[in-house]
């Protein structure tokens, strides 16, 4: 099962949500980070026109929907196989359609993963409750938005 795209978000309505998207498109892949400052809108990663690569730079700068994200993406083409493998390793014990909510100030999170050979989007969501290795997953994934290519 190869990952076609994923979307991870975390936050709350008071402070906003950080969202990290990843997508493999033909011969390239990218990670797009939307910080929780609301200057960038959410984007539909499943939309085929959402495609960032150096070869498409002219298209990105002319397309209103994409140009707002011009400085929020990075090319991870050479790493996509490792990203795919490691993400799947980290979430292997997570229950699909995971939903757990605990009382307290809200810390909502979600991970949506679309695989090439599966029609249904895999969803993992929670609020104030996390799978055992959640911190490891978050540290690994958010490292990309801090420019740490692994």
Rosetta silent file (secondary structure, phi, psi, omega in degrees, C-alpha in Angstrom):
SEQUENCE: XXXXXXXXXXXXXXXXXXXXXXXXXXXXXXXXXXXXXXXXXXXXXXXXXXXXXXXXXXXXXXXXXXXXXXXXXXXXXXXXXXXXXXXXXXXXXXXXXXXXXXXXXXXXXXXXXXXXXXXXXXXXXXXXXXXXXXXXXXXXXXXXXXXXXX
SCORE:     score description
SCORE:     0.000 S_00000001
   1 L     0.000  109.091  178.696    0.000    0.000    0.000 S_00000001
   2 L   -95.341  140.587  179.496    1.676    3.169   -1.200 S_00000001
   3 E   -77.043  128.870  175.314    0.561    6.519    0.133 S_00000001
   4 E   -86.777  -46.895  174.746   -0.949    8.804   -2.481 S_00000001
   5 E  -160.463  162.983  173.882   -1.370   11.734   -0.061 S_00000001
   6 E  -144.570  160.134  176.171   -1.871   12.550    3.596 S_00000001
   7 E  -140.023  126.681  177.019   -3.097   15.434    5.712 S_00000001
   8 E  -121.228  135.523  175.417   -2.228   15.952    9.378 S_00000001
   9 E  -137.335  156.152  177.060   -3.667   18.722   11.519 S_00000001
  10 E  -157.834  138.831  177.349   -3.447   19.734   15.161 S_00000001
  11 E   151.810 -153.386  177.031   -4.750   22.656   17.189 S_00000001
  12 E  -157.461  172.613 -176.617   -7.977   24.260   18.311 S_00000001
  13 L   -67.719  -30.148 -178.709  -10.345   27.053   17.371 S_00000001
  14 L   -70.694  -45.067 -174.793   -8.790   29.505   19.812 S_00000001
  15 L  -102.314   -9.218 -178.465   -5.176   29.154   18.659 S_00000001
  16 E    92.842  176.815 -176.907   -5.670   27.849   15.120 S_00000001
  17 E  -122.952  135.576  168.595   -4.537   24.668   13.422 S_00000001
  18 E   -91.879  136.456  179.609   -1.205   23.649   11.965 S_00000001
  19 E  -129.430  135.668  176.432   -1.669   21.436    8.923 S_00000001
  20 E  -124.499  124.635  179.561    0.947   19.365    7.115 S_00000001
  21 E  -112.542  148.423  172.238    0.148   17.828    3.756 S_00000001
  22 E  -137.984  143.942 -177.223    2.185   15.343    1.760 S_00000001
  23 E  -153.454  140.584  173.663    1.560   14.119   -1.758 S_00000001
  24 E  -107.557  125.115  179.490    3.163   11.950   -4.423 S_00000001
  25 E  -129.285  111.940  179.929    2.417   13.006   -7.986 S_00000001
  26 L    46.805 -106.086 -173.120    3.912   10.928  -10.801 S_00000001
  27 L   -99.930   12.463  179.909    7.681   11.531  -10.609 S_00000001
  28 E  -146.661  167.474  179.276    7.804   13.930   -7.665 S_00000001
  29 E  -146.520  155.450 -179.973    6.517   14.475   -4.130 S_00000001
  30 E  -146.310  157.860  171.486    6.136   17.433   -1.810 S_00000001
  31 E  -118.297  133.848 -179.175    5.334   18.381    1.772 S_00000001
  32 E  -123.556  127.733 -177.898    3.267   21.523    2.334 S_00000001
  33 E  -115.606  125.598  175.495    3.025   23.146    5.778 S_00000001
  34 E  -112.460  107.902 -179.711    0.265   25.522    6.782 S_00000001
  35 L   -68.834  166.110 -176.370    1.093   27.119   10.125 S_00000001
  36 L   -86.703   40.349  179.654   -1.661   27.993   12.561 S_00000001
  37 L  -105.640    2.211  175.028   -1.587   31.708   11.782 S_00000001
  38 L    63.592   11.491  176.009   -4.564   31.708    9.385 S_00000001
  39 L   -78.510  -20.292  176.442   -2.676   33.623    6.672 S_00000001
  40 L  -114.601  138.409  178.017   -3.047   30.596    4.414 S_00000001
  41 L   -76.395  167.957  169.887   -6.367   28.885    3.760 S_00000001
  42 L   -67.396  156.254  179.549   -6.879   25.145    3.983 S_00000001
  43 L  -129.666  147.262  178.649   -6.198   23.385    0.725 S_00000001
  44 L   -88.458   97.666 -176.105   -7.795   20.266   -0.741 S_00000001
  45 L   -63.625  -22.888  179.128   -4.771   17.991   -1.109 S_00000001
  46 L   -74.234  -19.504  179.399   -6.897   15.499   -3.085 S_00000001
  47 L   -62.789  126.306 -177.204   -7.437   18.100   -5.822 S_00000001
  48 L   -63.186  -24.665  179.456   -5.305   17.070   -8.814 S_00000001
  49 L   -76.490  -12.541  176.450   -4.339   20.696   -9.485 S_00000001
  50 L   -81.330   97.479 -173.068   -2.626   20.862   -6.083 S_00000001
  51 L  -152.060  116.240 -178.216    0.823   19.954   -7.294 S_00000001
  52 L  -115.835  126.240  174.209    4.084   21.606   -6.258 S_00000001
  53 L  -160.383  162.550  178.596    7.403   20.981   -7.974 S_00000001
  54 H   -63.138  -35.139  179.618   10.271   22.991   -9.372 S_00000001
  55 H   -65.376  -24.995 -177.913    9.157   22.092  -12.899 S_00000001
  56 H  -100.183   13.964 -174.324    5.766   23.673  -12.181 S_00000001
  57 H   -55.493  -42.064  179.224    7.138   26.889  -10.635 S_00000001
  58 H   -64.004  -39.430  178.007    5.700   29.139  -13.378 S_00000001
  59 H   -64.981  -43.737 -179.214    2.274   27.565  -12.967 S_00000001
  60 H   -59.967  -45.007 -176.707    2.475   27.960   -9.185 S_00000001
  61 H   -70.803  -20.881  179.914    3.323   31.664   -9.378 S_00000001
  62 H   -96.382  -21.278 -177.208    0.430   32.383  -11.775 S_00000001
  63 L   -87.347  117.381 -176.560   -2.271   30.257  -10.107 S_00000001
  64 H   -55.987  -42.652 -178.344   -3.986   32.233   -7.315 S_00000001
  65 H   -63.469  -39.028 -176.117   -4.821   29.092   -5.335 S_00000001
  66 H   -88.268  -35.118 -173.275   -1.249   27.777   -5.441 S_00000001
  67 H   -63.048  -25.972  177.429    0.849   30.938   -5.335 S_00000001
  68 L   -64.126  -21.650 -178.887   -0.218   31.680   -1.756 S_00000001
  69 L  -101.724   10.763 -173.547    1.651   28.487   -0.816 S_00000001
  70 L   -52.579  -35.328 -178.816    4.721   29.334   -2.892 S_00000001
  71 L  -106.373   13.120 -175.884    7.006   29.468    0.168 S_00000001
  72 L  -108.965    2.500 -177.115    5.241   26.806    2.238 S_00000001
  73 E  -118.359  160.386  172.827    6.249   23.660    0.348 S_00000001
  74 E  -143.133  146.676 -179.609    9.384   21.618   -0.072 S_00000001
  75 E   -76.234  123.884  177.099   10.392   18.955   -2.530 S_00000001
  76 L  -125.640   28.377 -176.903   10.691   15.525   -0.899 S_00000001
  77 H   -54.881  -47.157 -176.408   10.780   13.463   -4.098 S_00000001
  78 H   -71.090  -13.107 -178.940   14.007   11.678   -3.235 S_00000001
  79 H  -107.406   -6.704 -169.441   12.632   10.845    0.230 S_00000001
  80 H   -55.408  -41.348  179.627    9.055    9.858   -0.532 S_00000001
  81 H   -58.877  -41.788  178.385    9.678    6.106   -0.270 S_00000001
  82 H   -69.966  -38.024  176.918   11.180    6.576    3.196 S_00000001
  83 H   -62.235  -48.052  178.765    8.389    8.950    4.244 S_00000001
  84 H   -56.698  -51.091 -178.210    5.798    6.439    3.046 S_00000001
  85 H   -61.662  -48.838 -174.355    7.526    3.554    4.838 S_00000001
  86 H   -69.685  -40.008  177.387    8.145    5.406    8.105 S_00000001
  87 H   -60.340  -44.533  178.588    4.674    6.951    8.320 S_00000001
  88 H   -64.351  -37.207  176.301    3.130    3.509    7.850 S_00000001
  89 H   -62.815  -42.606 -176.999    5.441    2.039   10.504 S_00000001
  90 H   -68.620  -33.667 -176.489    4.456    4.733   12.986 S_00000001
  91 H  -100.567    6.562 -175.686    0.699    4.353   12.492 S_00000001
  92 L   -58.345  -32.539 -179.339    0.594    0.575   12.093 S_00000001
  93 L   -90.626   -8.646  179.283   -0.841    0.091   15.607 S_00000001
  94 L   -70.895  143.455  178.997   -3.299    2.974   15.332 S_00000001
  95 L   -83.896  126.049  174.692   -6.893    1.923   14.901 S_00000001
  96 L   -57.276  146.230 -175.901   -8.514    3.124   11.662 S_00000001
  97 L    61.056   25.829  175.891  -11.357    5.470   12.455 S_00000001
  98 E   -55.092  127.407  177.065   -9.601    6.043   15.811 S_00000001
  99 E  -146.915  114.969  174.863  -11.690    8.502   17.797 S_00000001
 100 E  -141.552  134.186 -178.249  -11.084    9.263   21.406 S_00000001
 101 E  -130.464  132.452  175.217  -12.044   12.393   23.255 S_00000001
 102 L  -122.330  152.243 -179.691  -11.171   13.376   26.816 S_00000001
 103 L   -68.283  154.265  177.616  -12.355   16.410   28.747 S_00000001
 104 L   133.441  177.426  174.963  -10.108   19.441   29.116 S_00000001
 105 L   -57.039  133.404 -170.130   -8.830   22.348   27.014 S_00000001
 106 L   -71.537  128.807  168.337   -9.095   21.085   23.485 S_00000001
 107 L  -127.966   90.040 -175.774   -6.065   19.772   21.630 S_00000001
 108 E   -89.374  145.384  177.544   -7.643   18.332   18.516 S_00000001
 109 E  -147.406  160.470  176.015   -5.677   16.350   15.942 S_00000001
 110 E  -160.074  150.140  174.035   -6.288   14.262   12.868 S_00000001
 111 E  -134.255  124.552  176.435   -4.446   12.266   10.250 S_00000001
 112 E  -117.632  129.300 -177.851   -6.053   11.346    6.935 S_00000001
 113 E  -127.989  127.564  174.457   -4.190    8.976    4.628 S_00000001
 114 E  -109.902  122.407  178.274   -5.168    8.025    1.089 S_00000001
 115 E   -96.333  151.569  179.857   -3.470    4.939   -0.336 S_00000001
 116 L   -56.828  -41.771 -171.331   -3.104    4.264   -4.070 S_00000001
 117 L  -104.925   17.361  178.935   -4.897    0.940   -3.938 S_00000001
 118 L  -127.172  129.171 -178.666   -7.610    1.688   -1.337 S_00000001
 119 L   -72.494  -36.652 -173.495  -10.770    3.617   -2.163 S_00000001
 120 L   -87.598  133.521  175.595  -11.564    4.696    1.376 S_00000001
 121 L   -68.556  130.138  176.325   -9.612    7.457    3.108 S_00000001
 122 E   -83.175  131.982 -176.652   -8.091    6.209    6.387 S_00000001
 123 E  -124.528  135.424  174.366   -8.944    8.554    9.268 S_00000001
 124 E  -133.262  120.170 -178.593   -7.416    8.855   12.713 S_00000001
 125 E  -140.417  154.347  176.351   -8.733   11.646   14.953 S_00000001
 126 E  -164.358  168.240  175.240   -8.745   12.562   18.606 S_00000001
 127 E  -141.974  115.131 -179.685   -9.053   15.354   21.118 S_00000001
 128 L    64.492   15.615  177.268   -6.883   15.319   24.241 S_00000001
 129 L  -143.066  140.454 -169.850   -6.204   11.615   23.649 S_00000001
 130 L  -141.391  149.637  170.474   -3.393   10.122   21.588 S_00000001
 131 L   -62.043  159.725 -175.060   -2.002    6.787   20.383 S_00000001
 132 L   -53.191  -41.920 -175.987    1.025    5.579   22.381 S_00000001
 133 L  -100.590   26.011 -176.208    3.655    6.772   19.886 S_00000001
 134 H   -59.807  -44.994 -179.692    1.923   10.027   18.955 S_00000001
 135 H   -61.013  -40.250  177.216    4.762   12.284   20.165 S_00000001
 136 H   -61.192  -45.649  178.337    7.288   10.305   18.101 S_00000001
 137 H   -59.576  -49.993 -177.432    5.043   10.667   15.042 S_00000001
 138 H   -62.712  -44.357  179.331    4.530   14.424   15.563 S_00000001
 139 H   -61.268  -41.844  178.885    8.240   15.107   16.138 S_00000001
 140 H   -65.037  -50.394 -175.307    9.165   13.199   12.994 S_00000001
 141 H   -69.151  -43.184 -178.951    6.505   14.815   10.798 S_00000001
 142 H   -71.242  -16.530  174.255    6.882   18.386   12.047 S_00000001
 143 H   -58.458  -31.171  178.102   10.630   18.105   11.499 S_00000001
 144 H   -65.804  -39.950 -178.680    9.931   18.577    7.780 S_00000001
 145 H   -72.499  -15.629  175.504    8.254   21.924    8.393 S_00000001
 146 L   -95.929    8.848  175.990   11.310   23.033   10.340 S_00000001
 147 L    82.001   15.247  179.668   13.467   22.126    7.334 S_00000001
 148 L   -93.139   97.960  179.327   14.875   18.922    8.799 S_00000001
 149 L   -84.174  123.652 -177.734   15.072   16.567    5.863 S_00000001
 150 L  -121.198    0.000    0.000   15.553   13.025    7.070 S_00000001
